[in-house]
Structures are given as structure tokens and as C-alpha cells.
Amino acid sequence: MNAQVSAQRPFDPPPPPVVDTLQGASRDTANATIAGMDAAAIDTLRSDVQALPASERQGLLNELATRLDAGNLTRLHDVFGQDAVASAVDMRAPADVREAYQATSGGTTPAALDPGPALPPMDIARIEAQQRQRAQDDFSAGGLDTGAISGPYQLSELAREHATEPAYLAELVRLADDADLLASVVAPLHGLYSRDSGGGYAFGGADGDAAREAMTHALGVAVERGVLSEGGIRHAAADSAGWADVAGRLGIDNVGRTQASSDAATKLESLGKDYDDAKKAVDKLDEELATHLLRAGPLDREQRAAFIDKFREAEGHAEVYAAEAEAGQALVNYVQANRETLMAAAVRDPQVAEQLVDSLGRLADSGHGKFALELLGEIQGTPGSALAEAFEAHTDTLQGELFERIASAATVEIVTRHDGNLQAALADLKDAFAPLKDAKGLFDGVKGGISSFKDGMAMMDAVAAGNFDPLKKLGDGFGDASPFARAMSGVGVVMGAIKAAESGQEGAYLEAVQGFASAGESGLNLLAGASKHFADAGRLAQYGDDAARFGAFAAKIAPGLGVIASATSMAINLQKTSDGGNVGYAVAAMGDVFGMLGSAVAVVPGPGTAAGAIVSGIGAVISAIGGGIGDAIDKHQTREELRGYLEATGMDADMIESMLGSGEAMNNVAAGLGISGEQWQAMLASDPALAYAPYVFKSVADGYGLQGDQAVELFKRMHAEDPQAMLALMREFGEKPQAGVDVGLLARQFLEQNFPDAHAYARSQETSATRPDGSSKTPAEIAEGDYAGIRSGKNSEIYGKAEDLLRANDNHDYRVRVLELLYADNRSDAVLELGIQYGVMPDELR
């Protein structure tokens, strides 16, 4: 007989502890989990919760207070303790949950209005509109906005007469608040709630009691209808005994400064000042470093790194950089250790709330953007909570430029922790922004391609995969975008720069962020701020002489800094040419960016994509800030200091003297032409006169549209034909280029006559439709090359050939440039008429 044996089913793994399930759970999951627990499960949860570190235990309770309904919060009394739950609910629960919890837990609730007889729903809107209008009429007729001493009593009389009209009362309070009459109602001397030296009300008796009762009732209705907030009353009560009286009558708790809130305010202010002072000193050093590097002339990778190391090791410099890092760490340590105390103090004290807002920016700038974002989510993530109301006065700041700043800083920090691996960082990035998905106001005025929280998360996925289309939409709509879309712009700008450097998509990235560059000062500052956060992360990686940590940063993150620096430089140059363009912050932000790029490039091996992105970024920054920060330090006082930094690079004495003489001019020209430090120094060694003619040489190269290796080859061919070629250029053109004279066309004629081989080479290069880096030339650049090919013969012949070019190419920019060049050679009305024939108006020609 055969026995039937069933297959053995493996045991199912045990479910995770409930405490793990609750952490990060959605609202529905959290409520279902707590509601389904029996007494034994509650006991187990209590044990697990008590085993948590105190900070994690409090964090879990805070999280649950924002998600659970009142009944389930009550069930947590046996887990966390009733006092702890009540405190968390008071600060973090939405208003409706808070009131329901207070009712079920025996607490107090704000004074409520007896709604009176029920009205048909269809009549409510009409009736309330009539009530509001009557309130406006009565307020005006009574002259309550005149500041009369009788105003508070008149207001209470109107409130008493219309006690059963909620819309009237709410509108009456709104009008009084706008007219500053509420300040008189609670004024210490003549207000309804003023007290005499004996503690009794100054306006006593039955009339006084009735006035206060009517006014309190009106204020309670105003709170219920959102005209006033409990948070606003708490903050007013911090410095007003009258408002404290109102708060008590309305059942509003957590009112009044405490010793803990005062101590928190004092300590936070002190730490903030310490950080500001330390950061100011570092910013000054960064600006000095950028100025020195600018004046040092074109350096190669190793020279630049040695130069920066020497500067940072100079007397007193290392201590300044260390002090900033230490001040930032002291601030974050204090906020982390006293998080609950600070949040509770902010609910009671407007001074602490303001200091916390300021601290968020400091945390972002000191490399702790992720923590700043976490605090922002805690503050704004639960609309209607006491904590959210405590920061209502700062909504514009919290949802404005500060949010953009925190978003980009947090993204840099999170991606840096993942060594630049965007795919690995995605989950952390999304988790970091998740607490803000329900925040009020962040999605108002939706434009720019981000209409919801979900859209923002999808943008991250797309950019991480190398699709910059969503980023381009954000840039194109940046000027009118919602607060959330503008913050997501900061995220996309950071992620896109890293992806572009990693995949060689620098051109596509720069095209995608063109909208930010064109959006004026706000777009420019977004790019500059993101660049600065990259540089801050690199500097912190160097702090403590952690070579391995900085090496990882340089290899994975610094190439992205190079790409975004190019984008920022593009924006700076664009704003410089616009009317009233303010580039001050952006130029200042480039100081430490320049230094970080310079020190990082030596760590990145080889001439590959990563190193190339950094080198091109250095050139872009030099091009943008050239002359913009040159006055940061006095040239004469620092000449010997600069000499010392150059000597540290191992550069020979003759080269150092050349750099000291015209390093800034050579740096600007080399950057503008895309010539590396190695190439420029080789050119300078073969013809030292280049130090006196950099701008003239640039005019010649620009005249043919040559860049990089093309410009270097032009120099070599000129030098082969005449070893004193640069001196010949100086004799011919002198200071004309620096005086703003365009000598490009004249230089072409000069080379054609005196350097025929160099001219022939340059002509062969300019006919190409691509630049040396393989990117496409603009129509205007192609036009310059084509026009150069017809600039020989009589004027009538040139005119005819130019018309052939116009007829063969219908691109408007191409035609404008051809006509500009033709008009520069032959200033006749015939050229203007030709332009009109081909759709170019005279005012378009420079």
C-alpha cells in the first residue's frame, strides 16, 4: 500500500514588526493597522516602541499624529503615554482631527458658534453674502477705521447684535484686522481685555463682561472660518496679555513663552550668528582665491591644484575654512538634538519660528540640505496643524526662493551620498520630498510642466534616464511656475548636470536649461545657487583632509559641477547684455565654484568626458567672471603673494613673470577661445610677445571663427611663417581690440597678405558647419565663414556674391549677419535696401 505524501509547503516568513509597518505608512495603512490591533498587539507595539531610541520614538509619534484619526490616536495612549500623544496632536494633527481628539479625550475645544436654525442649503450662499455686505456697511458707517478710542466697544456692540450671523462676524473681524482695530481691542491700556494694577479688568462690570463675551465669540467664529488662525493668536499672545486672555477663552493651548522657548531662541540666534560670521569669512577667501586664479593666467591641471593647495594652506586660511564647517556642524547638531523643543517653542513664540526659518537656509548652505528639507516637510506637510499655523507668516519665504535653495542643496547632498549614481539616489530623493505632497499653496499657479507631486517625481525619473525634455519645460515656464515647480527646477538642474557629464550630453543639457538662463535674475540665481551647493559639497568633502572622500566627489560629482557652471556662466553672460541685468549674486557664487573646479580636475584621471566637463566648466567660469571680481583684492599689495602661489606650481621664472604681467588678460582669452593651460603656456614659451597681444590674437581667431585646437594651429602656422608674429600683430592693431574696435575683418586681410599659409588654413576651417568640439555652428557663425570667402574683389562683385548667399540661405539670423558684415564694409543705402528685400529691417543691423 502506497502512502500519499503531500508536498511540504515552506513556512511563510513572519510579518514585519508593526512598528516597522507604521514607519512611513500611508494614512489609510496607518489607520487600518491601529484599528485592527487587539490588546495583545497593543502590548507588543508598546514594548517595541519603548525599545526605540528616544528620537526615533518621538519621530514615529509625530508622524502618526499627522496621519491617524482621533479614535486611533486615543488607542495610542497605552503605547506612547497620554501626555505625549496629546502634545503631538496639539502640534501636528490637522485641525479637524485635533478637535475630535480633544473632544474624545476630555480636552477643550475652541468656542463654537450655535448655528441657529437650519437653513436650506441653496439659501446659505445668498444669506451669507448679505451678512458680509451688512458687516461692511456697518463698519464703514460706524467709522471704525478712524482709530477712535471707542472703536473696540463699538466693534463688540456690533458683534453682540449679530451674534447669530457667522458670516457677518467673520467679515467684521477681517475688517477690524485689516484696519488694525483688533490691536486696540487687546491693547494693554484701553482695550477690552486690559487689566488694572489689581488684576481686574479696566472695563469692568456687566457691560465690560458682555463686550468681552461678544468679542470673544466673534473671534472664535473668525478662527473657525479661517479669517484668523490659532497659530496667529498664539504668536500674538507671546507679547500681549490681551491676546493671551483671548486664547484662554477660546481654549487655545500652548500659549506664552516658556523658559525652554526663550533659551531655544537665545541659543539658536547665537549659533546662527556664529555660522554667518564664519561663512562671511569663507566667502571672502573664496573671492580672493578666484581673483588670484583669474590673475594667475592659464594653468594646467596639476598647476591649478598646487596653486589652490598653497592658497588653502596659507597662514590663517585653513582655520577659516575649518571654522565654517565647525559652525555649520554645531548648528545642525543643536537643531537635531533639540528638534522637539524648537518646534514646540516655534508654536508659542514667533521669534523662534523666524529663527528656524533663517536656520533652514543656513542648514542648506552648510551641506545639510536633506535635513533642512525634512524640517520643511514637518512644518508644512500637515495643513491646519498647530505647527503649520506657527509658520503662516513665513509662507512666502518657505515656498519661495528658500524652497528652491533647500531643494537643490538636498539633491546635491543625496546624490553625493550615492557617489553620483542617480538611479540609486532616486528613491531617497522621492522620500525626501514625500512629506510635502499635501502642503497647501505649493501647487498654486501651475505652469512649467509640473502640475502635481506625481509630475515632479516623474521628472526625476526622466532626467535620471537622460531625457531632458521635462527640464526644458520647467525652464521655459520658470517665470510663472508654482512654488513646487520652481523647487523641482532646482532638483532637475542638479540631476541633469550630473547626467549630462556622465553621458556626454552637455550640449543637450545647456539647451534644456536655456529657459532658466533667459528668465532674468530669478533663473540666474537658481543656476548659481545650484552651482554653489555643488561647490559647498566638494569643500566639505575636503574638510578634515579626507583624500578618499574628496576623490570620490571629484570623480563622480565635480564633472556635474563643471556642466552646471557652464550653464550658470551662460546665464551670467546673457544677463550682462540685458538692460539692468543683476548678476551680483551669481558672480559672487562663482568664487568657490572656480576654486572647487580647479582643485577637483587634478583628481579626475585622463582627458575623458569627466575631466573634459570640468575643464570646460573652468573656462566658462573664467569667461563669465572675467573683470567681475578683479577688484576683490588689490593688485599691487598681492603681487608677491600671487608670485608665491605661482612658484608652488613649479612654473619657471620667465613664465611666472609673464603671468604676473598679464595673467588675467591671457586667462580670459584662453577661456574664450577654449585653449587649455598646457596649450597656452606652450604658445607663450615659443613667442613671449603673446603676453602683450592676447586680445589681438583672439580678434584674429574670432575673425575666422576658430576655437580650441584650431586656434592653436593658427598660432603655430603664424609663428612658423614669422617667429615674431605676435609683435607684428601688435604693431598693426595695437590696443584697438581692447578699445572695442572689431578688427576681425581687417585681421583677415592682414593675414592674407602677410601670413598666407596661416590664412589658407584658417579659411579651410571656417567653411565647416561644426566647431572643433563637434557641436554645430550657429547660422550667424556659418554666415561669417561664408562671407569671409567672398571678401575679395570690387565692391560690386562682393555685393553680388552676398546677394547669392542671401538667396541660397533663408535663415533669418544667417541673413542678418551677412548684411551686417556687408554693411560694415560698404555703408551704402543699397545694402539696407537689399536687407528689406530679404526680410531684414535696418534696425536689426548693428
KOLFIDO-594098 format. One record per residue (C-alpha): x, y, z. Coordinates in steps of 0.05 Angstrom, whole numbers, padded with zeros to 5 digits, always signed. Layout:
REM KOLFIDO-594098
XYZ ...
***
This chain:
REM KOLFIDO-594098
+00000+00000+00000 +00029+00067-00021 +00022+00124+00027 +00005+00191-00004 +00055+00244+00015 +00036+00317+00003 +00088+00367-00018 +00115+00405+00041 +00097+00478+00039 +00152+00524+00064 +00134+00567+00123 +00113+00638+00106 +00163+00689+00134 +00138+00723+00196 +00106+00791+00184 +00150+00851+00200 +00141+00883+00268 +00083+00932+00270 +00129+00988+00288 +00165+00979+00222 +00099+00977+00184 +00077+01042+00215 +00141+01080+00198 +00128+01115+00131 +00059+01084+00125 +00004+01120+00086 -00056+01150+00122 -00101+01091+00104 -00050+01038+00122 -00033+01070+00189 -00107+01077+00209 -00123+01006+00187 -00063+00978+00224 -00080+01011+00291 -00155+00998+00284 -00143+00924+00274 -00099+00913+00335 -00125+00875+00396 -00100+00884+00467 -00042+00835+00457 -00019+00871+00395 -00022+00938+00431 +00022+00909+00486 +00072+00884+00434 +00073+00952+00400 +00084+00986+00466 +00145+00942+00480 +00173+00954+00411 +00162+01029+00416 +00195+01034+00484 +00256+00997+00456 +00266+01051+00404 +00317+01107+00416 +00281+01168+00444 +00289+01208+00380 +00261+01152+00337 +00204+01142+00385 +00185+01215+00383 +00193+01216+00307 +00145+01158+00299 +00093+01191+00344 +00100+01257+00307 +00089+01220+00241 +00027+01183+00267 -00003+01247+00294 -00006+01274+00223 -00039+01211+00195 -00085+01178+00246 -00157+01196+00261 -00179+01215+00331 -00201+01146+00354 -00137+01112+00334 -00095+01167+00366 -00133+01153+00431 -00113+01080+00425 -00040+01101+00426 -00046+01127+00497 -00024+01059+00523 +00034+01057+00474 +00066+01127+00480 +00031+01156+00541 -00029+01203+00540 +00011+01266+00552 +00060+01251+00495 +00003+01235+00447 -00036+01298+00467 +00026+01341+00457 +00040+01312+00388 -00033+01321+00368 -00034+01393+00392 +00026+01410+00348 +00019+01366+00287 -00051+01339+00276 -00098+01373+00225 -00149+01419+00257 -00209+01373+00249 -00171+01313+00278 -00145+01357+00335 -00214+01380+00354 -00244+01310+00350 -00186+01282+00392 -00195+01336+00445 -00269+01320+00449 -00258+01245+00457 -00201+01255+00506 -00237+01303+00552 -00198+01363+00527 -00224+01432+00510 -00244+01457+00442 -00247+01528+00416 -00311+01566+00429 -00362+01545+00377 -00420+01584+00349 -00491+01559+00357 -00510+01555+00284 -00583+01571+00298 -00640+01543+00258 -00621+01500+00198 -00626+01534+00131 -00639+01503+00063 -00571+01491+00031 -00589+01531-00031 -00601+01594+00010 -00536+01594+00051 -00491+01627-00001 -00541+01683-00013 -00555+01694+00061 -00481+01696+00079 -00466+01744+00022 -00519+01790+00052 -00488+01783+00121 -00419+01802+00095 -00446+01863+00059 -00482+01886+00122 -00417+01879+00161 -00381+01922+00111 -00436+01975+00112 -00439+01977+00188 -00363+01980+00195 -00360+02039+00147 -00420+02075+00177 -00391+02069+00247 -00324+02099+00225 -00289+02040+00258 -00227+02051+00215 -00214+02120+00243 -00175+02098+00305 -00225+02128+00353 -00216+02105+00426 -00287+02080+00426 -00274+02033+00368 -00265+01968+00408 -00330+01979+00446 -00368+01996+00381 -00339+01933+00350 -00363+01890+00408 -00432+01921+00403 -00438+01901+00330 -00412+01831+00348 -00465+01825+00403 -00522+01849+00358 -00504+01800+00303 -00482+01741+00347 -00523+01691+00307 -00495+01713+00239 -00429+01676+00228 -00412+01706+00161 -00425+01776+00189 -00379+01763+00249 -00323+01734+00207 -00325+01793+00159 -00328+01842+00217 -00265+01812+00247 -00230+01813+00180 -00245+01886+00170 -00222+01902+00241 -00157+01864+00230 -00143+01900+00164 -00156+01967+00198 -00111+01950+00259 -00172+01956+00303 -00160+01887+00334 -00095+01914+00362 -00137+01965+00400 -00185+01912+00424 -00129+01877+00461 -00086+01938+00476 -00055+01939+00545 -00085+02006+00567 -00153+02018+00534 -00171+01950+00505 -00229+01906+00524 -00182+01857+00557 -00139+01909+00594 -00128+01899+00668 -00114+01948+00724 -00058+01943+00775 -00100+01898+00818 -00111+01848+00763 -00183+01865+00749 -00209+01887+00681 -00203+01961+00669 -00270+01959+00634 -00309+01922+00687 -00380+01909+00706 -00435+01876+00667 -00423+01919+00605 -00350+01900+00603 -00365+01827+00612 -00417+01829+00557 -00369+01865+00509 -00314+01814+00521 -00361+01756+00513 -00388+01783+00447 -00318+01798+00422 -00291+01731+00442 -00348+01697+00407 -00334+01736+00343 -00261+01719+00346 -00278+01645+00355 -00322+01647+00293 -00265+01682+00255 -00218+01624+00275 -00269+01572+00252 -00277+01607+00185 -00203+01616+00173 -00201+01692+00180 -00155+01684+00239 -00114+01623+00259 -00099+01593+00326 -00025+01598+00308 -00031+01672+00296 -00066+01682+00362 -00012+01641+00398 +00043+01684+00369 +00005+01748+00385 -00004+01723+00456 +00072+01716+00465 +00077+01791+00476 +00005+01810+00492 -00032+01795+00556 -00097+01814+00519 -00086+01762+00465 -00066+01711+00519 -00133+01724+00552 -00168+01713+00485 -00130+01649+00474 -00151+01623+00542 -00224+01640+00530 -00222+01604+00462 -00190+01542+00492 -00125+01551+00452 -00067+01517+00489 +00009+01521+00482 +00006+01596+00493 +00060+01641+00522 +00136+01639+00524 +00169+01589+00570 +00239+01585+00596 +00252+01530+00546 +00227+01572+00487 +00268+01632+00510 +00331+01591+00518 +00320+01559+00450 +00313+01627+00417 +00377+01653+00451 +00419+01592+00432 +00393+01588+00360 +00407+01662+00350 +00478+01654+00376 +00493+01593+00333 +00464+01627+00272 +00508+01688+00282 +00569+01644+00291 +00554+01609+00225 +00540+01674+00188 +00606+01704+00211 +00645+01641+00193 +00611+01637+00125 +00625+01710+00111 +00699+01698+00124 +00700+01637+00077 +00663+01676+00023 +00717+01729+00027 +00772+01677+00020 +00736+01644-00039 +00731+01710-00074 +00805+01723-00062 +00822+01653-00089 +00780+01665-00151 +00814+01732-00162 +00883+01702-00153 +00867+01646-00202 +00840+01695-00252 +00904+01737-00249 +00949+01676-00248 +00938+01663-00322 +00922+01597-00358 +00946+01539-00314 +00947+01465-00328 +00912+01413-00284 +00969+01400-00236 +00989+01473-00232 +00919+01494-00214 +00913+01442-00160 +00980+01461-00130 +00962+01535-00132 +00897+01522-00095 +00930+01477-00043 +00981+01531-00029 +00927+01583-00021 +00887+01540+00027 +00948+01524+00067 +00969+01597+00073 +00973+01628+00142 +00904+01633+00173 +00866+01605+00113 +00858+01533+00136 +00830+01557+00202 +00777+01599+00166 +00753+01541+00124 +00752+01495+00185 +00713+01546+00226 +00657+01549+00175 +00650+01473+00174 +00651+01471+00250 +00599+01526+00256 +00553+01491+00207 +00561+01426+00244 +00548+01459+00312 +00483+01489+00284 +00457+01423+00256 +00477+01385+00318 +00438+01433+00362 +00376+01432+00318 +00377+01357+00313 +00386+01347+00388 +00332+01399+00406 +00284+01388+00349 +00222+01377+00392 +00238+01435+00438 +00249+01482+00380 +00185+01462+00344 +00145+01469+00408 +00177+01536+00421 +00161+01559+00350 +00087+01544+00363 +00089+01591+00423 +00140+01642+00401 +00143+01680+00335 +00216+01696+00348 +00235+01623+00348 +00193+01610+00286 +00231+01664+00249 +00298+01639+00273 +00280+01569+00250 +00263+01595+00181 +00331+01630+00178 +00364+01567+00202 +00335+01527+00145 +00375+01569+00096 +00438+01562+00138 +00429+01486+00141 +00422+01483+00065 +00485+01525+00055 +00526+01485+00104 +00516+01418+00069 +00454+01395+00108 +00401+01407+00055 +00368+01340+00067 +00356+01356+00140 +00330+01425+00121 +00281+01393+00073 +00259+01344+00127 +00244+01403+00174 +00207+01439+00118 +00164+01378+00107 +00150+01373+00181 +00129+01447+00183 +00086+01448+00121 +00067+01376+00110 +00003+01376+00152 -00041+01436+00134 -00081+01462+00192 -00035+01434+00245 -00011+01479+00301 +00059+01473+00273 +00038+01494+00203 -00001+01553+00232 +00060+01575+00271 +00097+01589+00206 +00039+01620+00167 +00072+01689+00169 +00132+01659+00132 +00094+01622+00078 +00121+01666+00022 +00192+01654+00045 +00183+01579+00057 +00151+01569-00011 +00195+01618-00048 +00269+01624-00062 +00285+01587+00003 +00248+01525-00021 +00287+01526-00086 +00352+01534-00047 +00336+01476+00000 +00313+01432-00057 +00378+01439-00097 +00421+01432-00034 +00384+01369-00012 +00391+01339-00082 +00466+01352-00084 +00474+01321-00015 +00432+01259-00030 +00465+01246-00097 +00534+01257-00067 +00519+01205-00014 +00505+01157-00071 +00571+01176-00105 +00535+01208-00163 +00493+01147-00180 +00427+01179-00199 +00387+01115-00204 +00410+01094-00134 +00392+01163-00107 +00322+01166-00137 +00286+01130-00080 +00318+01174-00027 +00302+01237-00067 +00229+01218-00073 +00224+01201+00000 +00255+01267+00019 +00201+01306-00018 +00143+01260+00001 +00123+01298+00065 +00106+01358+00022 +00057+01325-00025 -00004+01352+00013 +00025+01421+00031 -00022+01479+00017 -00001+01530-00035 +00057+01493-00066 +00018+01474-00129 -00018+01541-00139 -00007+01576-00206 +00012+01512-00241 +00056+01523-00301 +00123+01498-00325 +00105+01425-00337 +00095+01405-00264 +00021+01404-00245 +00024+01355-00187 +00070+01320-00139 +00067+01259-00184 +00093+01301-00242 +00153+01322-00201 +00171+01251-00186 +00164+01233-00259 +00210+01290-00278 +00264+01259-00233 +00257+01192-00268 +00262+01224-00337 +00324+01266-00322 +00359+01207-00288 +00347+01168-00352 +00377+01224-00395 +00312+01254-00420 +00318+01330-00410 +00251+01348-00442 +00215+01356-00375 +00273+01400-00351 +00266+01443-00413 +00192+01452-00399 +00208+01474-00329 +00258+01525-00355 +00211+01553-00407 +00156+01563-00356 +00200+01582-00297 +00180+01655-00291 +00106+01639-00275 +00114+01569-00245 +00084+01544-00180 +00128+01541-00118 +00133+01465-00124 +00153+01470-00198 +00207+01521-00182 +00235+01475-00128 +00233+01417-00176 +00272+01461-00224 +00328+01462-00173 +00325+01386-00168 +00324+01377-00243 +00382+01426-00254 +00426+01387-00206 +00407+01318-00231 +00412+01339-00304 +00482+01367-00295 +00507+01302-00266 +00473+01261-00320 +00499+01306-00375 +00571+01300-00351 +00564+01225-00342 +00534+01212-00411 +00568+01267-00452 +00502+01305-00461 +00529+01373-00443 +00501+01405-00505 +00431+01377-00494 +00433+01399-00421 +00454+01470-00438 +00398+01474-00488 +00348+01448-00437 +00367+01500-00384 +00367+01558-00433 +00299+01578-00406 +00327+01588-00336 +00385+01628-00364 +00335+01673-00400 +00287+01680-00341 +00322+01740-00312 +00352+01746-00243 +00309+01691-00211 +00331+01639-00263 +00403+01661-00259 +00403+01655-00183 +00372+01586-00188 +00431+01562-00231 +00482+01599-00189 +00454+01571-00124 +00456+01500-00150 +00528+01511-00173 +00546+01537-00104 +00515+01477-00069 +00557+01431-00113 +00619+01471-00093 +00600+01471-00019 +00593+01395-00021 +00663+01390-00051 +00693+01436+00000 +00662+01396+00057 +00689+01333+00025 +00759+01364+00032 +00748+01385+00103 +00788+01342+00151 +00837+01324+00095 +00796+01264+00074 +00830+01250+00008 +00788+01188-00007 +00723+01225+00006 +00744+01283-00039 +00769+01236-00092 +00700+01204-00096 +00668+01272-00101 +00716+01296-00155 +00708+01233-00197 +00631+01229-00193 +00603+01297-00176 +00653+01351-00199 +00640+01337-00273 +00568+01356-00260 +00592+01419-00226 +00632+01434-00290 +00569+01427-00333 +00525+01469-00288 +00580+01521-00282 +00578+01527-00358 +00503+01537-00354 +00510+01590-00300 +00564+01625-00339 +00519+01625-00400 +00465+01657-00358 +00513+01709-00329 +00536+01730-00398 +00464+01733-00422 +00443+01777-00363 +00504+01822-00372 +00478+01841-00441 +00407+01854-00418 +00383+01921-00393 +00391+01925-00318 +00413+01852-00311 +00434+01839-00239 +00489+01787-00237 +00519+01805-00169 +00498+01742-00130 +00516+01696-00188 +00585+01726-00198 +00598+01721-00123 +00575+01649-00122 +00626+01631-00175 +00684+01645-00127 +00685+01579-00092 +00659+01544-00155 +00722+01566-00191 +00766+01541-00135 +00730+01474-00129 +00734+01460-00203 +00807+01477-00203 +00825+01430-00146 +00779+01374-00170 +00806+01370-00241 +00873+01343-00218 +00839+01284-00183 +00799+01262-00244 +00844+01218-00287 +00854+01225-00362 +00824+01271-00414 +00757+01235-00418 +00687+01260-00411 +00691+01274-00337 +00755+01314-00339 +00731+01350-00402 +00668+01372-00368 +00708+01403-00311 +00758+01437-00357 +00704+01467-00400 +00669+01490-00336 +00732+01525-00313 +00736+01561-00379 +00663+01581-00376 +00671+01610-00306 +00733+01649-00326 +00697+01676-00386 +00636+01697-00344 +00671+01728-00283 +00730+01759-00320 +00733+01830-00295 +00673+01818-00249 +00713+01801-00186 +00780+01831-00205 +00776+01884-00152 +00767+01836-00094 +00840+01845-00074 +00890+01900-00091 +00936+01881-00147 +00998+01917-00121 +00991+01891-00049 +00983+01819-00072 +01034+01814-00128 +01084+01778-00084 +01030+01735-00054 +01010+01714-00124 +01082+01701-00142 +01087+01653-00083 +01026+01614-00106 +01054+01610-00177 +01121+01586-00152 +01085+01530-00116 +01061+01504-00184 +01133+01491-00207 +01127+01542-00263 +01194+01571-00287 +01214+01642-00270 +01204+01671-00340 +01134+01642-00346 +01117+01669-00277 +01138+01739-00298 +01094+01735-00360 +01035+01712-00317 +01045+01768-00267 +01046+01818-00324 +00981+01799-00360 +00954+01735-00329 +00882+01759-00325 +00880+01781-00398 +00912+01715-00420 +00864+01675-00377 +00803+01710-00406 +00828+01700-00478 +00847+01627-00467 +00779+01613-00436 +00743+01650-00492 +00780+01610-00545 +00776+01543-00509 +00851+01536-00505 +00878+01495-00447 +00931+01518-00398 +00982+01470-00426 +00970+01495-00497 +00972+01568-00478 +01037+01561-00439 +01069+01525-00498 +01048+01581-00544 +01074+01633-00495 +01141+01597-00489 +01151+01598-00564 +01131+01672-00571 +01132+01712-00505 +01102+01771-00542 +01035+01734-00537 +01032+01761-00465 +01025+01831-00495 +00978+01812-00551 +00926+01763-00525 +00866+01805-00546 +00895+01818-00614 +00906+01744-00625 +00835+01730-00602 +00809+01780-00653 +00846+01743-00708 +00819+01675-00686 +00749+01704-00678 +00754+01734-00747 +00755+01663-00775 +00710+01633-00721 +00766+01587-00696 +00766+01553-00628 +00809+01506-00587 +00858+01465-00628 +00841+01506-00690 +00864+01570-00656 +00927+01535-00631 +00943+01510-00701 +00933+01581-00728 +00983+01607-00678 +01034+01553-00697 +01028+01568-00771 +01035+01643-00760 +01096+01630-00716 +01126+01585-00770 +01119+01640-00821 +01146+01693-00774 +01176+01677-00705 +01155+01748-00684 +01083+01741-00709 +01052+01769-00645 +01096+01830-00647 +01074+01841-00719 +01001+01838-00697 +01014+01887-00641 +01046+01936-00689 +00988+01931-00736 +00929+01934-00688 +00956+01958-00621 +00902+01969-00569 +00844+01971-00617 +00812+01905-00594 +00813+01927-00521 +00782+01994-00542 +00723+01956-00571 +00743+01961-00644 +00724+01899-00685 +00787+01884-00724 +00767+01815-00745 +00757+01832-00819 +00820+01875-00821 +00859+01819-00788 +00837+01771-00843 +00864+01819-00896 +00928+01827-00856 +00939+01752-00851 +00922+01742-00925 +00977+01790-00943 +01030+01773-00890 +01015+01702-00867 +00986+01667-00928 +00995+01596-00902 +00960+01612-00836 +00905+01648-00874 +00895+01589-00921 +00890+01542-00861 +00840+01587-00825 +00797+01592-00888 +00795+01517-00894 +00769+01511-00823 +00716+01565-00823 +00678+01534-00881 +00659+01476-00835 +00590+01477-00804 +00616+01448-00739 +00660+01475-00684 +00724+01439-00661 +00684+01403-00606 +00637+01374-00657 +00577+01417-00639 +00540+01454-00694 +00557+01526-00711 +00502+01577-00706 +00473+01606-00771 +00509+01671-00755 +00576+01635-00748 +00565+01599-00814 +00548+01666-00846 +00614+01695-00821 +00653+01639-00854 +00614+01644-00919 +00622+01719-00922 +00696+01714-00909 +00702+01673-00972 +00673+01728-01016 +00710+01788-00987 +00757+01798-01045 +00748+01839-01108 +00709+01902-01123 +00651+01925-01080 +00602+01910-01135 +00628+01839-01140 +00624+01829-01065 +00553+01857-01066 +00532+01807-01119 +00563+01748-01083 +00530+01770-01018 +00462+01770-01053 +00476+01700-01077 +00487+01679-01005 +00422+01711-00983 +00384+01678-01039 +00413+01609-01023 +00400+01611-00947 +00333+01633-00919 +00353+01630-00845 +00339+01699-00816 +00399+01700-00769 +00444+01680-00826 +00418+01736-00870 +00424+01788-00814 +00497+01770-00803 +00515+01772-00877 +00483+01840-00884 +00518+01866-00821 +00585+01846-00849 +00569+01874-00918 +00545+01940-00888 +00608+01945-00845 +00650+01940-00909 +00605+01983-00953 +00560+02031-00915 +00511+02046-00970 +00436+02051-00973 +00438+01996-01025 +00456+01946-00970 +00396+01968-00929 +00350+01961-00989 +00378+01892-01002 +00362+01874-00930 +00290+01896-00937 +00284+01854-00999 +00305+01793-00959 +00265+01808-00896 +00318+01844-00854 +00300+01913-00827 +00353+01967-00819 +00345+01969-00743 +00366+01896-00740 +00436+01912-00766 +00489+01931-00716 
***
